[in-house]
Amino acid sequence: MKEHGKRNSFKGSIGFVMAAAGSAVGLGNIWRFPYLAAKDGGGIFLVVYIILALTFGFTLLTTEITIGRKTRQSSLTAYSKLKKGWGFLGVISCIIPAIIMPYYCVIGGWVVKYFTVFISGNGVNAANDGYFSGFITKETEPILLMIIFLVITAFIVFRGVNKGIESFSKVMMPILFLMIIGISIFSFTISHTDAAGVTRRGIEGFKIYLIPDFSGMTVEKFINVFIDALGQLFFSLSVAMGIMVAYGSYVKDDEDIGKSINRIEIFDTLAALFAGAMIIPAVYVFMGSEGMSQGPGLMFVSLPKVFNTMGAAGTIVGCVFFAMVLFAAFTSAVSIMEAVVSSFMDKFGLSRKTACILEAVIALAGGIIVCLGYNRLYFEFKLPNGTIAQILDIMDYLSNNCLMPVVALGTCILVGWVIKPKAIIDEVEKNGHRFGRKGLYIVMIKFLAPLFLLLLLIKTLFPA
């Protein structure tokens, strides 16, 4: 990328789609989507999620990518260029990835740890009770692994849009999808008989995941499913955190944005669905229905136990699984860092090298604080949703539960009522390209999306 001249672009739509999809297929998708699906009645959650992805998610994704291409700016400067006086949205949307990047690198370091444990043939150790908590409470090792993850991510971003992000995504994403599909198929085929003589099969777990369970469903429970699916879309589509605005700014004027967005939706939705198909059947087989509701501990506590129960094959499956998770972590981390780096470049005229170093230093400092939050800086804080939180949890809650819905709501108001939807529609239809869901977009951006986001914010801040 030329730092002070013509803005670089993705070479083609495939590179853009792979980069955008890579951003979405991250750690949050791999553990969070299966956990929510299991908690919210399997198929019920899936149906609600897919409908929202094709309506609400489509609206936010289209808006952010189009804002990026229309302004040729990243989020920090794009909003003020779009409409004077609305730059505060750009500031907030730049703060979000700056908050996420440090703790994401910490979790990325955890994945590096588990990958090295399994590839060295010591996966049985990871299945021991207290292994995960014993690791994250160490003072040195988590910091060193976080730094390794951060350095690799920064190197990819430093190489720029074409040689770094696009090239990396075009190679990693096909490999990642093949791994996800392969592990999913394997999960369907396994079976296990427990100590009580009960035999469970992977295909049975898949049916629990796929088939809606309406037993005990009330209006209140359905609203909770709706809110969970709505919140998951921020992870699944990487919206409201400046990423899609930045990536949109690298899309060429002659590219068909509408077609690319359709492809991103397909990739992202399939990735989320396969994440559930990959994890839920395997956990069900070895741990029963109760094991599927483990939440954040699913990846680092429950799954190593599942792999250990598989015997010798578990080491191979665990190695492939954590390699896949590591690839997913890198594709997302690259996009998170790029959102901040591109904003620094556009706002302050920094070179890519300088912007990368600056963001790496910020992420390093924040990452060290997050690591120390499990030992020297340990404390407990009760969040509004009732969760007992440490530093990482507070940063996650602030960025994902509070700031992201605010940015999304502000964007809907700006586009729906201030500059009007026509500004986005005209950009999508540039060069005669078709905007297939134009009517739906107008209704969503003006009325339904703001209503959904208000509901999400209310439920987040006032869960009772």
HELIX and SHEET records of a PDB file:
HELIX    1   1 SER A   13  ALA A   24  1                                  12    
HELIX    2   2 LEU A   27  LEU A   27  1                                   1    
HELIX    3   3 GLY A   28  ARG A   32  3                                   5    
HELIX    4   4 PHE A   33  LYS A   39  1                                   7    
HELIX    5   5 GLY A   43  LEU A   52  1                                  10    
HELIX    6   6 ALA A   53  GLY A   57  3                                   5    
HELIX    7   7 PHE A   58  THR A   71  1                                  14    
HELIX    8   8 SER A   75  LEU A   82  1                                   8    
HELIX    9   9 GLY A   87  ILE A  119  1                                  33    
HELIX   10  10 GLY A  123  ALA A  126  1                                   4    
HELIX   11  11 TYR A  131  ILE A  136  1                                   6    
HELIX   12  12 GLU A  141  PHE A  158  1                                  18    
HELIX   13  13 VAL A  161  GLU A  166  3                                   6    
HELIX   14  14 SER A  167  THR A  189  1                                  23    
HELIX   15  15 GLY A  202  LEU A  210  1                                   9    
HELIX   16  16 VAL A  219  LEU A  237  1                                  19    
HELIX   17  17 ILE A  243  GLY A  248  1                                   6    
HELIX   18  18 ILE A  257  MET A  287  1                                  31    
HELIX   19  19 SER A  289  SER A  293  5                                   5    
HELIX   20  20 GLY A  295  LEU A  298  5                                   4    
HELIX   21  21 SER A  302  THR A  309  1                                   8    
HELIX   22  22 ALA A  312  PHE A  348  1                                  37    
HELIX   23  23 ARG A  352  LEU A  372  1                                  21    
HELIX   24  24 ILE A  391  ASP A  396  1                                   6    
HELIX   25  25 TYR A  397  LEU A  403  3                                   7    
HELIX   26  26 MET A  404  ILE A  413  1                                  10    
HELIX   27  27 LEU A  414  VAL A  418  3                                   5    
HELIX   28  28 LYS A  422  VAL A  428  1                                   7    
HELIX   29  29 LYS A  430  GLY A  432  5                                   3    
HELIX   30  30 LYS A  438  VAL A  443  1                                   6    
HELIX   31  31 MET A  444  LEU A  448  3                                   5    
HELIX   32  32 ALA A  449  LEU A  461  1                                  13    
SHEET    1   A 2 SER A 191  THR A 193  0                                        
SHEET    2   A 2 THR A 199  ARG A 201 -1                                        
SHEET    1   B 2 PHE A 381  LYS A 382  0                                        
SHEET    2   B 2 ILE A 388  ALA A 389 -1                                        
END                                                                             
